């Protein structure tokens, strides 16, 4: 049975949950981060470097994963890069949610308001680039 570790900034939609179970099996276990990891991941401080202690808390949580477990990870680009690199080096399967952006525009005099809705389409694996 695969475990699926979730490291994202929002609640999974029903469609995402259903698709995870469809792809990885209905018996797969969804594992959410502890509160300290969840809080840090949802608001990475806008500094020039990541906080090693905080990133180490994330990798400590992920150390319970077995080879070929799945990690759904999205968030701050730099932190996501570090965690995806960790996952790949530890034989985990890092994935991202691929979304379609639906934009609407509203004009009110000289003001223009844009609204975006992000709709889940599929999951995509993060992989190291190879020159084919």
Number of C-alpha atoms within 10 A of each C-alpha: 10 17 18 24 23 19 23 21 15 10 8 13 11 9 13 16 12 13 16 19 16 12 10 16 13 14 11 17 15 15 14 14 16 11 9 11 18 17 12 15 22 14 11 15 12 8 7 6 9 14 13 9 9 15 17 12 15 20 17 11 15 20 11 10 21 13 14 16 22 25 27 20 22 21 17 16 9 12 18 16 15 13 21 25 16 15 25 17 10 16 14 21 20 25 20 18 17 14 13 12 12 10 10 10 9 10 9 7 6 5 8 9 9 10 10 11 11 11 14 15 13 14 17 12 15 18 12 9 6 5 4 3
